[in-house]
Amino acid sequence: MDVYLDNHSTTPCDPRVLEAMLPWFTAQPGNAASRSHKWGYAARTATEQARGQLAERLGCSPKELVFTSGATEADNLAVLGVLRANRARGNHLVTVATEHKAVLDAAKHATTEGFEVTVLAPEPDGTVDPAAVEAALTDRTVLVSVMWANNEVGTLQPIERIVEVCHARDVWVHTDAAQALSTCALDVRAVPVDLMSLSAHKAYGPKGVGALYVRRGRPRIAVEPLQYGGGHERGMRSGTLPVPLIVGFGACAALFDPSEVERVRGLRDTLRDGLLAVGGVHVNGSAHRLAGNLNVAIEGVEAEALMLGCRDIAMSSGSACTSESLEPSYVLRAMGLDRDRAASSLRFGVGRFNTEAEIAYAVEKLTAKIAELRSMAHLYE
Ligand SMILES: Cc1ncc(COP(=O)(O)O)c(C=O)c1O
């Protein structure tokens, strides 16, 4: 049986999303920026409807959304675009060692342009302490970037508290919510972040489209574009809108169903309990985590060896998602795990299309393989 348990890496496109997208590849060829004919008008109507669907999901105005190619671009636009456009406000960024590379490497690049960056260490369970964020703020801090949920250990960050401490000091908050879109209520009225990155392919939408939410109001958050051209997306992101992808993004946002979250959580708990029953298996990270996320260290087993032994189960060692190196996950290392424990850790992402039978099969197969690898290691010793 093939079992896909790598939904943090990417999710299958929901067939209902695909169906919504299809006409926009063929029968409806219009460019959403073409004002002179009905094809262009139809495309524009479709992208604006999708913008409305996403805005509804986030509790924001459609005018606050900028479509991008994904969360990588949205993170780069948030970090570099805000720093570059607001030099008069300061030159300092605060972020965390467990952020996605799209934030960390953009931050690293910013240092070559003269910006100062503070990278905070998380608590051992992956959580960022709002008091540590507060202590890192200076009079020159422009932006704090802390993800909503981590892509490896699923840790849900105390974003609401972080926003409070930052807003008290007039500092804007960006959050990468790429992993949160599939299973978290995201409401920018309840948790008033200033910028939020999103990606459709992490939430049963197509690959290649994402968005940056940029709060409107006073003072205006200026964002310097990363690319120049036709001035699309209010000048923040020039380039012809990918109409089919945007229609798919809107459809996937509209399909969010809180009751599904509990089903996913139940399957994840079954997987977790099944693996813990093996013995010598430890959960990495906090109890306060994404519903579909499980990250475990398995004593006496190399994660890579277990993955090779279970090729019909899609899972990942922390590193696989951001690089192709075999180095243990920098996220787990930043949480204080030693190399051995990090190298014996596996990430599972349960999603919408997984079934109880698949989870039962995965537990059975992994249990047998773990026993086999442990007995081989024993013989070798
Ligand atoms: C937290 C997080 N941010 C950003 C990204 C990058 O997203 P995209 O593939 O849409 O560029 C990912 C996915 O790898 C992610 O998990």
The ligand as a MOL file (V3000), in Angstrom:
LIG
                    3D

  0  0  0     0  0            999 V3000
M  V30 BEGIN CTAB
M  V30 COUNTS 16 16 0 0 0
M  V30 BEGIN ATOM
M  V30 1 C 6.7730 27.3780 6.7220 0
M  V30 2 C 7.0670 27.4330 5.2630 0
M  V30 3 N 7.3590 28.6070 4.6840 0
M  V30 4 C 7.6190 28.6930 3.3700 0
M  V30 5 C 7.6050 27.5850 2.5630 0
M  V30 6 C 7.8810 27.7410 1.0890 0
M  V30 7 O 6.6540 27.7570 0.4270 0
M  V30 8 P 6.5540 27.6950 -1.1630 0
M  V30 9 O 6.8520 26.2850 -1.5530 0
M  V30 10 O 5.1400 28.0860 -1.4610 0
M  V30 11 O 7.5240 28.6750 -1.7270 0
M  V30 12 C 7.3180 26.3380 3.1240 0
M  V30 13 C 7.3640 25.1040 2.3300 0
M  V30 14 O 8.4010 24.5060 2.0970 0
M  V30 15 C 7.0450 26.2630 4.5130 0
M  V30 16 O 6.7850 25.0990 5.0970 0
M  V30 END ATOM
M  V30 BEGIN BOND
M  V30 1 1 1 2
M  V30 2 1 2 3
M  V30 3 2 2 15
M  V30 4 2 3 4
M  V30 5 1 4 5
M  V30 6 1 5 6
M  V30 7 2 5 12
M  V30 8 1 6 7
M  V30 9 1 7 8
M  V30 10 2 8 9
M  V30 11 1 8 10
M  V30 12 1 8 11
M  V30 13 1 12 13
M  V30 14 1 12 15
M  V30 15 2 13 14
M  V30 16 1 15 16
M  V30 END BOND
M  V30 END CTAB
M  END
